[in-house]
Amino acid sequence: MTARAAYEEKIQAQFEEFTAEIEKLKEKAHAAKKQAEVDYADQIRDLETLRKDLEKQLETLRASGDEAWGEVQIGIDKATGELKRALDRALVKLKGL
């Protein structure tokens, strides 16, 4: 075998190893992407639930009289805080994916 043929064989073997490693990385990325989709879906579902709770609080505020809105405000402040904290946590968590 000539030096060139040996070198070509060596490079071909490395090429095939690289190809196999790249395929493994693609599989990991695909799996991570699916997990990210699941994580996004879970986070979004939780955020939507909190948003709907806040929406109900707003409807209650709109329907309440002037004398009762202070009590409603407490619920809205709580719902707003919960949604803000959940959104912040979701954004931090999802940035890491």
C-alpha positions as CSV (number, residue, x, y, z in Angstrom):
1,M,0.0,0.0,0.0
2,T,1.3,3.4,-0.9
3,A,1.6,6.2,1.6
4,R,-1.1,8.0,-0.2
5,A,-3.5,5.1,-0.1
6,A,-2.8,4.6,3.6
7,Y,-3.4,8.3,4.2
8,E,-6.6,8.2,2.2
9,E,-7.8,5.1,4.1
10,K,-7.0,6.8,7.4
11,I,-8.9,10.0,6.4
12,Q,-11.8,7.9,5.2
13,A,-12.0,6.2,8.6
14,Q,-11.9,9.5,10.4
15,F,-14.6,10.9,8.1
16,E,-16.8,7.9,8.9
17,E,-16.2,8.4,12.7
18,F,-17.0,12.1,12.3
19,T,-20.2,11.2,10.4
20,A,-21.2,8.8,13.1
21,E,-20.5,11.4,15.9
22,I,-22.5,14.0,14.0
23,E,-25.4,11.7,13.7
24,K,-25.3,11.0,17.4
25,L,-25.3,14.7,18.0
26,K,-28.3,15.2,15.7
27,E,-30.2,12.5,17.6
28,K,-29.4,14.2,20.9
29,A,-30.4,17.6,19.5
30,H,-33.6,16.1,18.2
31,A,-34.3,14.5,21.6
32,A,-33.5,17.8,23.4
33,K,-35.7,19.6,21.0
34,K,-38.6,17.3,21.7
35,Q,-38.0,17.8,25.5
36,A,-37.8,21.5,24.9
37,E,-41.2,21.4,23.1
38,V,-42.6,19.4,26.1
39,D,-41.1,21.9,28.5
40,Y,-42.5,24.9,26.5
41,A,-45.9,23.3,26.3
42,D,-46.0,22.7,30.0
43,Q,-44.8,26.2,30.8
44,I,-47.2,27.8,28.4
45,R,-50.1,25.7,29.8
46,D,-49.3,26.8,33.3
47,L,-49.0,30.5,32.2
48,E,-52.3,30.3,30.3
49,T,-54.0,29.0,33.4
50,L,-52.6,31.9,35.5
51,R,-53.5,34.3,32.8
52,K,-57.1,33.0,32.7
53,D,-57.3,33.4,36.5
54,L,-56.1,37.0,36.2
55,E,-58.7,37.6,33.4
56,K,-61.5,36.4,35.7
57,Q,-60.2,38.7,38.4
58,L,-60.4,41.6,35.9
59,E,-63.9,40.7,35.0
60,T,-64.8,40.6,38.7
61,L,-63.2,44.1,39.1
62,R,-65.2,45.4,36.2
63,A,-68.4,44.0,37.7
64,S,-67.7,45.2,41.2
65,G,-69.0,48.4,42.7
66,D,-66.8,51.2,43.9
67,E,-67.1,50.0,47.5
68,A,-66.0,46.4,46.8
69,W,-63.1,47.1,44.3
70,G,-60.5,47.3,47.1
71,E,-61.1,43.6,48.0
72,V,-61.0,42.7,44.3
73,Q,-57.7,44.6,44.0
74,I,-56.1,42.3,46.5
75,G,-56.9,39.3,44.4
76,I,-55.8,41.0,41.2
77,D,-52.5,42.0,42.8
78,K,-52.0,38.4,43.9
79,A,-52.8,37.0,40.5
80,T,-50.6,39.5,38.8
81,G,-47.7,38.7,41.1
82,E,-48.1,35.0,40.5
83,L,-48.3,35.4,36.8
84,K,-45.2,37.7,36.7
85,R,-43.2,35.3,38.9
86,A,-44.2,32.3,36.8
87,L,-43.4,34.1,33.6
88,D,-40.0,35.1,34.9
89,R,-39.3,31.5,36.0
90,A,-40.4,30.1,32.6
91,L,-38.2,32.6,30.7
92,V,-35.2,31.7,32.8
93,K,-35.8,28.0,32.5
94,L,-36.5,28.0,28.8
95,K,-33.4,30.1,28.0
96,G,-31.4,27.2,29.3
97,L,-32.8,24.7,26.9
